[in-house]
Amino acid sequence: MNESKPEDRARAELLPRLGEIGLSNFAPYLMNRIMGRYNANIRQEMARAGLTTPKLRALAVLSVIDSLQISDLAVYAVVEQSTLSRALDQLATDGLIRRETDEKDSRVTRVAITEAGRAMFERLWPSMAAAYLQMFRGIPEEEQSKFVATLQKVLQNVRHHDF
């Protein structure tokens, strides 16, 4: 688990105030704006499919990494576990995911995507991909790659889990 180090706190004391930095230069603000716009761009398609952001995030993660423990899925999907549990109940009722008992530990429940869930995700992928491409319009591929590499480093610095 990464926590603030004393040297980071000491350096933070020396940084200018948010008003001096400006919102347009404050990375957390920019990341929230970007993700808010991305989510808004696909919200209408999600609504037509009867999905919410937590449901779509769960399906997206499970389309890539199938059969996850609920706690791990919550981390990957960036959804509070209580919110995710409600979403998973609805996805299971709709036949889009199934819950399975872990083969090695019967106390653990895993979640897997069904064929119907995979088909639902594939139906929404074009909207997700279009919103993704819109974010990077006019940005050269090399710059995109560097940006993603920087985000991966930032995630490494702030993450609380091993993945």
SULLINJO-V753484 format. One record per helix or strand. SS is the DSSP state (2 for helix, 1 for strand). FROM is the first residue (numbers start at 1). TO is the last residue. If there is no record, write none. Layout:
# SULLINJO-V753484
{{SS;FROM;TO} {SS;FROM;TO}}
This chain:
# SULLINJO-V753484
{{2;6;14} {2;18;21} {2;23;25} {2;27;48} {2;53;64} {1;68;69} {2;70;77} {2;81;93} {1;97;101} {1;109;113} {2;115;135} {2;141;158}}
